[in-house]
Amino acid sequence: MTAPQPTKTTCPYCGVGCGILADVSLDGKVGIRGDTTHPANFGRLCSKGSALGETVDLDDRLLYPEVDGQRVSWDAALRLVGSRFSETIAEYGPDSVAFYVSGQLLTEDYYVANKLMKGFIGSANIDTNSRLCMASSVAGHKRAFGSDTVPGCYEDLEIADLIVLVGSNLAWCHPVLYQRIVAAKDKRPEMKIVLIDPRRTMTSDIVDLHLPIKPDGDVALFSALLSHLFETDAIDQDFIAAHTSGFTDALRAADAMDILAIIEQTGLDHRLLRSFFELFARTDRTVTVFSQGVNQSARGTDKVNAIINCHLATGRVGKPGASPFSVTGQPNAMGGREVGGMSNTLAAHMDIENAEDRDRVRRFWQAPLVAAKSGLKAVDMFRALADGRIKALWIMATNPVVSMPDAGKIEDAIRNCPFVVVSDVIAKTDTVRHARVRLPAAAWGEKSGTVTNSERRISRQRSFLPLPGEARPDWWIVCEVAKHMGFGAAFDYKSTSEIFAEHAALSGFENNGTRDFDIGQFANISETEFDRLEPFQWPRHVGKEPSIRLFTDGTFFTRDGKARFTSLDLEPRRTTPAAYPMTLNTGRVRDHWHTMTRTAKSQRLSQHYGEPFAEIHPSDAASYNIGDADIIRISTGNGAILVRALISARQRPGSIFVPMHWTDQYASKARVDTLVPAVVDAISGQPASKNISVRIERFAVSTYGFAVLDRKPENIDAAYWALAKCSAGWRLELGFADGREDWSSFANELLGASEDTETIAFHDRQSSSYRFACYRGESLRGALFLASEPVAVSRDWAVAQLTAPHPRTASRFKFIAGRPGAGATDNGATVCSCFGVGANQIAAAVRRGCHSVAAIGEALQAGTNCGSCRAEIRTIIEAQNLQAAE
């Protein structure tokens, strides 16, 4: 039998938009490779993308419609959703209902959801979790360019002479772009890279200059840069005069700050400031890449415009190797922006506050009306849910109980809403558990449509797996609900190709070059042509040649065709309250994604960081009497979380970093967004998640624990716990606030002891340590290690024992001693997830003579795929060389 050909599709993680080849073998296993022909990645994949084949199982899948926890037919579920939404609208008006959608949706899903809400329900109460990551970029682009336009492309990152990374840990959050830059710098060592970030992240491994800026010091920094550019005659006077407005006012505002104020607001000394300013001033080919460290701020839009001001002043917009460049966080954040997925935008980059645009969209859709005003942005939407203004809510493909700020109140609001619908892939998430109606959606690999990446490149996601159970694509679910609400004629699509064609036609409708988003060339695309569609960048105007960059002629989408400088207020906005003296920064880690509903399925993605943590500077750890691997309590007025301490000099003193990923499904108390207040940017409505005042303290743990288990445990009785998938089961970290004289009953319940199992125990009274191991035959069911200090057992070695034979001999007692026996190996903590290489393996290779990252790669493969572990490998090499020199 001939194996089927691989399916060309697109990665469902970040906004890089990598092409993937998916192979389904005859036994059903999914193999994943990078697509060497895709122009976003040319075959490169990060650790998450490489592990996609491990995440497509049906464990924890929502496979059938449910109402009140009971399985029902699709017709019954859809009829209930349609009738309840219609009844709510009839009684309370269109604004009493809302949709909260996601950058995980495909463009076609987004399109029909937006069309239903804004064109047929008649409200703009549809917003997206992209509000949490990209809204400030949207607002900044519109304020400067008159449109939400990213002018540059990935090629600019390779031909630039200077790349400025602002609030972007590219090595971990966009690893393939990082690798493209690494490759370019290897070819042209004279290329300079600057990192502006409070943390010395792993991205700093390749930079020439790191500016450890104070949180939210960016507006002051780039305003000071604007002044420097003018003072040193580094501006482009001709470009400013011909193609911009507002420069004099913007410069006057920037000049209002003296050098002492700049140093105070940025936390940077004069030498660092001068080095950066001079480098920017003399380098024509400059790309400034910015991401969540810029956007997720109470001044996110101002930060974006402070950056754009400097590019406008030097004429570095839309030129080869010279542009401001917003990189998106989700695979289809850009596609959602194209179809008007935000509450304050209209489809095809039209303006909901513009009567002509509303009329144009209404006529095209043949809709009864189009919402006449902006709807509620995400934070305000959930406030309206809490106070009863919104009485019916549909959540699609997102988990706001974890990801929204003030997450505890978000959960209460959803729990108390009269009617909540959730369409999702996973049966148990922190949000799904509160839904009245649960609708099973198609997952990546099962659905087909398009996504748009950070460089405006539209690519196909194609299905290569059958729909399991009764799961259905999101577009189909939305259209069926629309039919039950009486709007059948407008939603009678047979395929995603029909929706894409309509989306393309709307983009070109009455456009004539007046709007940036135009893919009118595809308005008549057939099903066959859609199936064969190759990646392309917009715009694609009918009768015009495509361009990979915009604004190349200096013409913008404002009324006068000129870009606008923005005058910015430089007064500091935030003070640190004495009760909460530390600053919390939240974000991603290398191998996990959002709320872990996909990545937690992969054991190798949980090896790098298997539990939630707080990165804290050594001086702060000493001040608070916190030791490495202690459990710490972080609190605000909103609540508290418990996480493991990770002491690191990479962190800025006075600040801590906590990942955003952990949920109630994988940890006892680690939803970091319960700490984040609902403070938003006044222009974009984007929440501030990078500068939160908190208090930290060592959590009093009487007993620490670590366990390996052959099945997922239920009801873990511990103050602190964190669960992660491993190769043959689960690993579990534990912390107990209470002391117990007898641990046997807890161990038996956790390890699954029964009549057909044998449990052996060991108690070292001198060290107050306990160890239990439960066997069925020669197989280990589970083991539990308890101690008064953090348990010093090799995690990877203990996990390996779940698949090792355990004959009834004294070797079992050697195992519960917690150390590898003679001849056994301990690879150490995983550093390279792509190839499963541990820290001890790398250290051993260094001792054998591998003294460079390249040599380690040749010997162990570590760092040769996505490269996001290269900085950690270099750290291990340096540590080993330092030890050898002592």
N, C-alpha and C positions, 0 to 999 in steps of 0.2 A: 504494500500500500504506500502511495506517495504522500509524504508529509505536506500539509497545506503551506502555501506561501505566507510569509510574515505580513502582518497588517501594519501599514503606516499610520501612526496616530501621534498624539501630542501628550506630553507629560501633564498630569493634573495638579502639580504643585505650584511653584512660584511663577512670577510673570516673565521669566526668561523665555518660556514657551518652547522647550526642547522637543525635537522630533524623536520618536521612538519607533522601533520595530518590535512588534509583539508576536511571538511564536507560541502557538498552542500545540503541544505534542500530543501524540496519540493517546497517552495516558491522562491527558487533561491538564498537565502542568504548563504554566505560563513562563516562557523565557523572555527576557527583556534585553534589548540592545539599543544603543544610540543609533539614530539614523544619520549616516555620514553625508547624506545629500541635503539634510535640512539646514537652511542657512542660519538658524539661531544657535545651533550647537555643533554642527559638523561631526556628529557621532559621540561627543562628550556627554556624560551623564554624571549627576552627583550621586551621593550615597542613597538618598531617598528614591531618586529615579531608578537607580540600579536595582533596588529592592522591591519595585512595584509588583513583581510576580509573586512575592510572598504575602501580598495584602489583598488578593482577590478571592480569598476563600469565602465560604458562606457562614462562618462563625459569627454569631451575634447579628446576623442580617435580619432586617424587617422584611418579611416575604409576603405578607398578606395584609389587606386593609383591616384595621381594628377600630371599633368604637367602644369606648369605656372599657378597654382592655379585652374585649371579645372580638374574635374574628368575624367579619361580615363580608358580603359580596362587594365588588367594586360598585355595582349599581346602587346598593344601599348607602355606601359611604359617600359617593358623589352626590346622591340625591339629598342626603343630610347636609353636606357642606353647602351645596347650592341653595337649598331652602333657607338655612340659617343665615347665610350672608344676605340673601334677598330680603328676608323678614327684618333683619337688623337695619338694613338700609331704608326699608319702607317706614320703619318706626322712628329711627333716630337720624337718618340722613346718611349720605355717602361717606362723610368723614368719621363715622362711627366704626368703620372697618379699616383694616390695614394689612399690608403684606410686608414681611421682613425677609429679604432674599439674600443671595450670596454670590460671591465671585467664583464659587465652585460650579455654578450653573453654566450651561453653554449659552451662547448668544441667542440661539433660537428659543430656549427656555425663558431667558430674560425678556425677549421681545414680546412674547405673548402675555407674560405676567404684567408687563408695563402697559401693554395695549388694553388688557382687561381692566386694570385699575384706573388708568388715566382717561381712557377713551370711552369706556362703557359703564363702569361704576360711577365715574365722574369725580373721583377724588385723586389727589396726588400722594396719598398716604402709602406709598411704596418706597422703602429705602433698603439699603443693602449693607452687608457687613464690610463692603469696601469703604463705607463712611468711616470705618475705624482705621483705615490705612491710607487711603488715597484722596480723601475729600479736599485736604488743604492744597494738594498739587492741582486739583481741578480748579479750585477757586483762584489760586495764584496764576495759573495759565490764563484763565479768562480775564483776570484783572489786567494782566500785562499784554496778552496777545489778542484779546477779544474772542478767544476760543480755547477749548481744552485740547491744546495741541502739544504733543511732544515732538520737537522739531528734528531731533537727531536720530541716529541709528547705531547699531552695535559696531559697525565698521569704524565709527568715530573713536571708539575706545581703543582701537588698534593702531590708529594713525595719529592720535593726539600726542603732543609732546609733554603735556601736563594733564594729569587726571586728579581732580580734587574729589575725594569721597567724603561726603558730609552726612553724619548720622547713618552710615550704611556699613554693616559688617558683611561685606560682599563675599568674603571667603566662606561664610556659613549660610548666609541667607540667599545668595545668588551665586553658587559655586562655579557654575559654568561660565558666567561672565567674568568671574575672578580668574578662571583659568585662561580665558582669552587674553586678559590683560597680562597675566604672568608670561604667556607665550610671546606676546608683543614686546614686553620688557626684556625678555631673554634675547630677542633679535636686535632690539635697540636699547642697550643699557642706559643711553642718555635720556630716555623717557623718565620723567619725574612723577612721583605719586605722593600725594599729601592725604593724610587721614585726619579728619576733624571729628573727634568722638571723645566723650568723657572717659571711655574705657580703652585700654590698649588691647583691642580685640585681636583675634587671629589674623585679621586682615592686615594688621600692622607688620606682619612678616615681610611684606614686599615694599613697604613705603620708605620714602626718603625723608619724610618729615611727618611727625605726629603732633597734633595740637590737642592736648587733653583739656578741652574746653569745659567750662562750667555748664551744667544743664541749662538749656535755653539761652545760651550766650551767643547764638548764631546771628541774630538780628544786629547786635552790636558789632560783631566781627565783620560781617559783610558790608555794613554801613561804613565802618572805618576803612574797609578796603576801597569802597567807592570814593571816599575822600582822598585816599592815597593815590588812586588812579588819576584823579583830577590834578592833584598837587604835583605829580611827577610827569604830567603831560602824556599819560599812557592811554588816554581816551581817544575814541575815533570821532572827531568833531564832525566830519562829513556825514557819517552814518547817523549820528545823533540828530543833526539838523534835518536830514532828508527823510528819516524813517521813524522818528520817535517824538513823543511829547512829554512834558513834565520833568525834564532833566533838572532844570534850575531849582525847582521846589524840592525834588528828591535830594539834590546835593546840599541844599540849605539845611534840610532836616538832618542829614548825615553829619554835617559840620558842627552840629550843636553839641557834640560829645568830644571832650578832650581826652588826652592819652591816659590820664589816671582813671577816668570813667570807663574807658575801653578795657583797661587791665582789670578793673574791679568786676565788670560785667562778664568778661570772658574767662577770667582766672588765668590768663596767659601773660607771660612776661614780655617785655619790650623786644627782646631778641627773637623770640619765636614769631611775634607779630610781624616784625620787619622782614624776617626770612620768607614768610608766606607772601606778604604783600609784594615784595620785590620779584619773587618767582612768578606770581600771577601776572604782574604788570609786564614782564618782558617776554611772556610766552603766548604767542598768538594762537597756537593750536591748543586750546584748553577746553576740556570737558569737565563740568561739575556734575557729579552723580550724587543724587540725594534720595533718601528713602525715609523709613519710619522715624528715625531720629530727628528729622526735620518736620515731618507731617504730624506726628502724634504729639502735638503741643498746643497749649492755649494760644500760642502765637504762630501756629504752623503756617498759615497763609502769609503772614508777614515774613517769615523765614524764606519761603519760596520766592517771594518778590524781592527780598534783599539779595538773594543769589542772582535772580534774573536781572536786577538793576545793573549788577557788575558786568554781566554778559552784554546787555544792551549798550552800556557805556563804552565797551571795547569793540562793539560790532561783531561779537562772537556768537551769532545765532544762525543756525541752519547752514553753517559752513563745514566743509570737510574737517573733522577733528576739532570742532569748536561749537559747543552748544551747552545749555543747561539740560540735564537729562534726569528726569524722574523715572526711577525703576519701580515697577509695581510689585505688590506683595503676593497677589493671587493669580492663578492661571488665566482668569477671565475678568479681572477688574477692569481692564480696558474695554472689553466687549460690553460689559454692563454700562459703562459710560457712554458707549456708542448708541445704545438703544434707549437711553434715558432712565436707567435703573435707579437713579437717585431721585429723592423726592423733590428736588429743586431744579431738575432738568427735564427736557422733553426729548423724544426720540430723535435720532440722527443729528445729535448735537444742536438741536434747536432749543429755544429759550421759552420756558413755560410762562414767564412773565411778559412775553411779547405776543400781542394779540394777533399779529399777522402769522407768526409761527403756529400758534394754537389753531387758527383757522385752517392753515395749510395741512396740518396733521389731521384735523377733523375731517376735512374733505377727502384726504387720501384714504383714511380708514373708513370713511362713510359712517362715522360714529355719531351717536345722538348729541354728544357734547364732549369737550375735552376740559379736564380740570383747569379752572381759571386762575389758580394760585398755587404756590409751592405747598407741598405737604409737610408733614412732620418728619424732621431728621431723626436718626436712630434714637438718640438719648431722649429727645422730646416725645418720640413715639411711645417709648416705654413708660415715660411719665404719664402720658395720656392713658395708657393701659392701666397704670396704678390708680389713677383718680377716677376711672370709670368713663372717660370720654370715648375711648375705644372699647367696643364691646365684643368684637370678633376679630381674631388675629390668625393669619396664616404664615407660618415660618417655613421657609424652604431651604434645605441643604446647609443649615448653619446651627450653631450651638450657643445662643446668646447668654444662657445661664452661666457659661464659663467665660465667654469672650467680651461681653459688655462691661463697661465700668459700673461700679456699685452693683456687682453681680448678685449680691444677696437680695437687694430690693427688686432686681429684675426677676429673680426666681419667684419672689412673693407676688409680683404683678402678674406673671404668667399663671401661677397656681390659682390666683383668684379671679382671672378673667372668665366671663361666662362661657365663651366658646373659643377654644384654641385648636387649630389644625397644624400638624407638623408633617411635612413630607420629607422623608430622609431615608438613608440607606441602612442605618444602624438601629436595632430595636431598643437598645438601652443607652441613652445619653442623658446628661444632666437636664436637657431640655425636653426630650421625647417623653420622659416619665410624667410630665405634667400635661400632655396633650389629651384632649377629649377624643379627637380623631387622629389616627396615625395612618399615613399613606405610604406604601412601600415604593421608593423611587429606584430607578436604575442607577447603577454605580459606574465608575470609570471602567472601561472595557466592555460595557454593555450598552452604552448610549452613543449616539452619533450626532455630530453637529460641528460648530466652529468655536474657536477661541481666538482672542487677540492678545499678543504679547506686548512687552514694554516698548518695542520699536515700531508699533502699529502694524505688526505682521499677523495676518489672519491665517490660521492653520486649521486643518480638519482634525477633529477627534473622531475616530472610527471605532465601531464596535467589533469585537472579535470573540466575544463570549455571549452565549444565549441569555435571555432574561430569566432569572431564577424565580421559582414560585410564581407569584402574580405581580412582581415588580414591573413598573411601567416608567417610561421616560417622563421627565418633569413637564415638557411641553404638552404631552398628551394629557397629563393630569389636569393642567391648567385649562386646556381647551375643553375637556369634558365638563369641568365645573362651570365654565362659561356657558356651555350648552344648557346645563341644568338651570342656569340663571336667565335663560331666554335669549342668549346672544349667539345662537348656533351658526347663523350664516356667516358671521365675521370670523369664526374660529373653526371652520370646517377644513382644516389642513389634513393632508394625507401623509406628509413626510416633512422632515426638517428642511429638505431642499426647497419646498414651497415657502416655508417661513423665511429662509435665507433670501430667496428671490424677492419676497415682499420687502424685507428689510433693506435690500440693496436698492430696490426701486424707490422707496421712500427717501433714501439718502440722496438720490439724484433728482427727486421731484422738485421742480421749480428752484433748482439750485443755481445753475449758471455761474459757478465759481464763487458764490457768496458765502458758502459754508465750507469749513475745512473737511468734514467727513463726507466723502462721496465715493461710493463703490458702485455707481450706476451701471458700470460695464457688465455687472452680473445680474441685472434686473430680469433677464430672460433665461437664466441658467436652467438647464434641464437636470433631471435626476441623474442621468449618466455623467454629465459634466460636473455636477456637484460631487459625485462619488470620486471623480478623478482630480478634483481641485487641488492644485499645488499651492504651497504657502506663498502669499503675496502681501505687499505693504499697501496700505491706503495712503493717499487717495488714488482712486481709479476712475477718473472722469471719462465720460463717453467722448471719444475723439481726441483725447489728449494722451501724451506719453507719460508714463508713471515716473515719479521722482522719489528717491529714497530719503530725501530731506525736504523740509518745508521752510518757507520764509527765505529761500535762497535769493529772491529778488527784492527783499526788504519790504514786501507788502504783507500786511497783517489783516486780521479779520475784525478790526475795529471800524467804526463809522468813517473815520478819515483815512483808514489804511495804515495808520502809524501805531507802533507799539507804545505802550504807556509805562513810563517810570512811575514808581509808587513812593510817595513820601511816607516815611515810617517814624512812628513815635519811639524814642529811644529810652524813655523812662523805664526803670526796672519795675516789673509787675508783681514779683513774688517775694515774700519773706518767709523764712523758716520758723515755724512756731517752736518755742522752747520745749514743749512737751513731745515734739516729734522731730528730733534734731537730724536724723539721717534722711538721705534722699534715695528713694527707690526708683530704679529704672527697670522696665520690663521688656521682654523681647523673645526672640527665638533661640533655640540651640541648633546645632548642626543637623542632627538626624531625626528630629521630630517636626511635626507640622500641626499648626493650629491646635485643636483640642484632641489630637492623637487618635481620632476615630479610625484613621487608616494606618498611620505609622506604628501604633501600638501593636498591630497584628504581626509585625516583623520582629523576630528575636534579635537580629543583628542591629536593627536600628535602636534597640533598647540597651545595647551593650555599652555604648559610649557614656550615656548618662541614664542610669536606671531609676533615678528618683529625683524629685524636685530639690533644688538647692538654692542657696543665696551666696553669691560671690562677694566676698568682703575683704577689704584691705587689711594686711597684718596689723597695722597700728590700731585700726578700729576694733579688730578682734581682741587685741590685748586690752584695750580700754573697757570692753564689755565682758572680759574674762571668758572669751569664746575660743575653744580649741578646734582644730581641724576635725571634721566629722561630727562635731556636736550637733544637736538639734537646736535650732533657734526659733524663737517666736517673734514674728514681725506683725506689728499692729498699727492701725489708724483708728480714727473715730468710727470707721465703718465696720471694723472687725479685725480678725487675726488669722494668720496662717502659721503652719509649722513646716520647716524645711531644713535640709542638711546644710551645715556650714562648709563652704569651700573657700579657704583662705588663699588669696591670690594678690600679688603685687600689680597685676594687670588692672585691678579696680582702682578707681580714684578714691582717695581718702574722703570720708564723709558720705560716700555713696555705696549702695549695694545693687546688685543685679539679680533678678529672679525671673526664670523662664515663665512664659505664659501658658504652657501646654497642659499642665496636670489638672485633672478633673476629679470629681468624686468617684469616678469609676476606677481610678488608678492611684489614689492617695487619700489619706484620711482628712486632710485639711490643708489643701495647697492651691485652691482656686485664687490665684493672685489678684484677679480683677475684683474680688470682694474688697480689696484694700483701695482700689483706685476710685477716687471721687468722680462724680459726673460733671467734671469741669471740661468745657469745650471751647474751641476756637470760635470767636464771635461771628466770623465770616463763613467759615466752612462747616461748622457744627461738628468738627472732628474732635473726639475726646483726647485729653492729654494723658498719655500713659508712660511718660519718660521722666517725670519730675514730680514725685509724690513724697510728701513729708511723712516719715514713719518713725516708729520707735522699735528698737530691737533689744532682745535680751536672751540670755541662755535659758533654754527650757530645761527644767529640772527633770532629768530622766533617771529613774532608779535602776532600770535594766534595759540594755540594748539587745536587739535580736536580729538574726538573719536566718531565713529559711529558704530551702528549695523544695518545690512541690511538683508532683506529676499532674496536678489538675488545679484549676482556678479556685481559690478559697472563697468562702462566703462568710459574712459577718465577723470581721476580724476585730477582736476585743483588745484594742491597743490605742493609746492616745495618738501615737504616730505610726503610720504604716504607708508603704509605697510598694506598688506591685508592678512587675514588668515581665513580659514574655521572655522565655529563654528557649534554648534549642529543643528541650524535651518536656517543657512544662512552664513553670513560673518561678520567679525569684521574688523574695519578699523581705523588705527592710522593716524593722520594728523598733519602737521606743515606748516604754511603759513608764507612766508617771507614778504608779502605785507599786509597792513591793509585794511579793507573794511568797509565802512559805513553801507552797507546793505548786510546781509548774506542770505536773503530770497531766492534769485534766485539760489544761490549755493545749499542751503538746499533742495529746491524743486526738482532740477535736480538730486541731489544725492539720495534723498529718494524716488524718483519716484512718486511725487505728480501728480495727474490728476483729472479729473472731478468727479470721483467716490471715491476719497479719501478725508480725512479731516486732515489738518495739524494744530497743535497747537504750539505756540511759547512762549518763555519766555526770557526776557532780564533783567539782573541784571546790571544796569549801574554802580553801585558802584564797582563791581568786574569785570566789562567788560566781563561778561559771557553771552552766548546765548545758548538756548536749543530749539530743534525742534523735534517733533514726528509726524509721518505720519501714519494714520490708514485707513484701509479699513474694514468697519464694526467694529467688535470687535477685529480684528487682527492688530498687529503692523507690518507695512511694513518696518519701519526703524526709527532710532532716531539719532540725531546729537548733540553732546555736544561740545561747544567751550569755551575757556578761555584764558586768557593772560599767565597762567602758565600751566604746564602739567596737564591734566584733571584728577581730583581726583574722578573718578567714578569706582565703582567695576565692572571690565570687565565681570566676570562670571555672576554676577547678572544681568547686562544689557543684556547680551546675552540670558539669561533665559526668558527675557520679550518677545522675539520673539515667544515663544510658549505659553505664558500665556494669558488668556482672559483679554480684556481691555474694560469693559462696558463704556458707555458714561456718566461718572460721574467725580467727582472731583479727583478720583484716578489717572486719566491720568496726572493731574498736579503734583501729588505726584511723579509720575514716572519721569517726566522731571526735577524734583528737583535733581535727580541723586542719591537717597539714597533708600535702601530697606525700605519698610513700616513696620508697626508694625507686628510682627510675621514672617516677611520674613528673610531669612538667606543669609549671604554672606560667601561663602566658602573660599574666598580669592584666590590668585594666585595658579594655579595647581602645586603641587609638585610631586605627584604620578600619572603619566599618565595611568598606567595600570588599576588603579581603580578609577581615577578621584577624588583624595583627595586633598583638598586645604590647604594652609598654615594656614588659620584661624581655620579649623577643627582640624589640628594637635595641634595648640597652645591651643585650648580649651580642647583637650584630655590631654595635659600636665597639665593644671590647675586642671583637674579632678583626677590627680594622676598617669598618664602614663609617667614615667620618664626614659624610655629606648626605643630604636628603636624596640625592641621585643614587648614591651607593646603597642606601637603605632600600630604595625602590628597586634597584637591580637585584638585591639579595632576597627581599621579602615581598615585593610588589607594593608595599605600603606607599601611599601617596601618588601612585601612578594612574589612578582613575580620575576621580573628581578633584583631587589635590587639596581638599579642604582640611586635611590632617597634616599638611606639610609643616605648618607652624609648630604644632605639637611635637612632630618628629624632630624638628630643629632644636626645640627646648630640651628634649631627652638627650640629643647628641651633645649639646653644650653642657648639660649637667654631668654626663659621663666624662667628658673631656676635663671638666673642672675637678672631678674626683681624682682623675688620673694624675693631674698636675699637683695635687696636694701632697 
